């Protein structure tokens, strides 16, 4: 893609209604298979897939009686909302959605898959936030 300057876009859960925001005439990379929601009651954290919409997250967490600082309307994608900061109904109590992220699973340019936290790599974690 670099040599041919092929346009590309990455789509999380989707939501943007503006033309060109969630689509491209080039390569479209969909995160839809990243659809995991796993709750850890001990750490009170959830692993949330980048291909989800917040409706799916709320449904998956409801049996545990917990909530997250997520989207305020139906159909909002997790990835774009979070990377854009994420203003939620719970923001006044808990900060923006991005403020509640404690780890990122990241594929580095060399292909290594790493779990980036404040402790493991504070500069990269800050940059991702």
Secondary structure, 3 states (H helix, E strand, C coil): CCCCCCCEEEECCCCCCCCCCCCCCCEEEECCCCCCEEEECCCCEEEECCCCEHHHHHHHHHCCCCCCCCCCCCCCEHHHHHHCCCCCCCHHHHCCHHHHCCCEEEECCCCCEEEECCCCCHHHHHHHC
